[in-house]
Amino acid sequence: MKKVDIYTDGACSGNPGPGGYGAVLLYGRYRKELCGGYSLTTNNRMEILAVIKALEALKEPCEVTLYSDSKYVVDAITKGWVEKWKKNNWKRNKNDPALNVDLWEIMLKLLAVHNVSFVWVKGHADNTENERCDFLAREAIASGNLNKDLPLSE
């Protein structure tokens, strides 16, 4: 399997509000940058979507180290929260529904294809690639070229 490093970030101007995602994929000497934005979304949705878009860009199953500054995303995967929510019919507990189910379902399908290790990085702490992802996400928002809203679940 090819080994790929992926950095992702999501951003929102207001929460909810216009949002964007950014991703940087690194494989050997190759680099690919992705970004996009939505007119009404949340920061957490953009964090998840950044991961989805990056994994969708891979053309074959890969061994991925994925760096994110989102504790929500990293903990949901590494601590098994998403699998537990899914097993509980997308409930976080007896009373509270899990949020962003539509995106988690897509991510889980992609994680079944690739061997992904999630690594949390501190945001805005001079990590060059994380800062680049933040720039791409904010640039997507500022471009005004925002996609139709994703279903908003939080």
C-alpha positions in Angstrom: 0.0 0.0 0.0 1.1 3.5 -0.7 1.8 5.6 2.3 0.1 9.0 2.3 0.2 11.8 4.8 -3.0 13.9 4.9 -3.6 17.2 6.8 -7.1 18.5 7.1 -8.9 21.5 8.6 -12.4 23.0 8.6 -13.4 26.6 9.3 -16.6 28.5 9.7 -17.4 32.2 9.7 -20.1 32.1 12.4 -21.2 28.7 13.6 -23.4 28.0 11.8 -22.4 30.2 8.9 -20.4 30.1 5.7 -17.8 27.4 6.0 -14.9 25.9 4.2 -12.5 22.9 4.3 -8.9 22.5 3.3 -6.8 19.4 2.9 -3.2 18.7 1.9 -2.2 15.2 0.6 1.5 14.3 0.5 2.9 11.2 -1.2 6.6 11.2 -1.9 7.3 14.2 -4.0 3.7 14.7 -4.9 1.4 17.2 -3.2 -2.3 17.8 -3.8 -4.4 20.6 -2.1 -8.1 20.5 -1.9 -10.6 23.1 -0.7 -14.3 24.0 -1.0 -17.0 25.9 0.9 -20.6 25.9 1.8 -22.9 28.8 2.4 -24.4 27.6 5.6 -22.7 24.9 7.7 -20.9 24.3 11.0 -17.2 24.0 11.9 -17.6 20.4 12.8 -19.2 19.5 9.5 -16.3 21.2 7.7 -13.8 19.3 9.8 -15.4 16.0 8.9 -15.9 17.0 5.2 -12.2 17.8 4.9 -11.3 14.2 5.9 -13.9 12.8 3.5 -12.8 14.9 0.5 -9.1 14.0 1.2 -9.9 10.3 1.4 -12.1 10.4 -1.7 -9.1 11.9 -3.6 -7.1 8.7 -3.2 -7.3 6.5 -6.3 -6.5 3.2 -4.5 -6.4 1.8 -1.0 -3.6 3.5 0.9 -2.0 3.5 4.3 -2.8 7.0 5.6 -1.6 9.1 8.5 -4.2 11.8 8.8 -3.4 14.9 10.9 -6.3 17.0 12.2 -6.6 19.8 14.8 -10.2 18.7 15.4 -10.5 16.8 18.7 -14.1 16.1 17.6 -13.0 14.1 14.6 -9.9 12.5 16.0 -11.6 11.4 19.3 -14.7 10.2 17.5 -12.6 7.8 15.5 -9.8 6.9 17.9 -12.0 6.5 21.0 -14.6 4.5 19.1 -17.4 7.0 19.6 -18.6 6.9 16.0 -18.9 3.1 16.0 -20.7 3.3 19.3 -23.1 5.9 18.0 -23.8 3.8 14.9 -24.4 0.7 17.0 -26.8 2.7 19.1 -28.9 3.7 16.1 -27.0 7.0 15.9 -27.6 8.0 19.5 -24.9 9.4 21.7 -26.8 8.3 24.7 -30.4 7.5 25.6 -31.7 11.0 24.8 -29.2 12.7 22.5 -29.0 12.0 18.8 -25.5 11.9 17.2 -24.8 14.8 15.0 -23.5 14.8 11.4 -24.7 11.3 10.8 -24.8 11.8 7.0 -21.1 12.6 7.0 -20.0 10.0 9.5 -21.6 7.3 7.4 -19.6 8.5 4.4 -16.4 8.6 6.4 -16.9 5.1 7.8 -17.2 3.7 4.3 -13.9 5.4 3.3 -12.2 4.2 6.4 -13.1 0.6 5.4 -11.2 1.1 2.2 -8.0 2.7 3.6 -5.8 1.9 6.6 -6.0 5.3 8.4 -4.2 6.4 11.6 -5.6 9.6 13.0 -3.2 12.1 14.8 -4.3 15.2 16.6 -2.2 18.3 16.1 -2.7 21.5 18.0 -4.3 24.2 15.7 -2.5 27.5 15.1 0.7 26.2 16.6 3.0 26.7 13.6 2.4 23.3 12.0 3.1 24.3 8.4 0.6 21.9 6.7 -2.1 22.5 9.3 -1.7 26.2 8.8 -1.9 25.7 5.0 -5.2 23.8 5.4 -6.6 26.5 7.6 -5.6 29.1 4.9 -7.3 26.9 2.2 -10.5 26.6 4.2 -10.7 30.3 4.9 -9.8 31.1 1.3 -12.8 28.9 0.2 -15.1 30.9 2.4 -13.7 34.3 1.2 -14.0 33.3 -2.4 -17.8 33.6 -2.2 -18.0 30.5 -4.5 -19.9 28.5 -2.0 -21.8 25.3 -2.7 -25.4 24.6 -1.8 -25.8 23.9 1.8 -25.2 20.4 3.2 -28.0 19.1 5.4 -27.4 20.9 8.7 -27.7 18.6 11.7 -26.3 20.7 14.5 
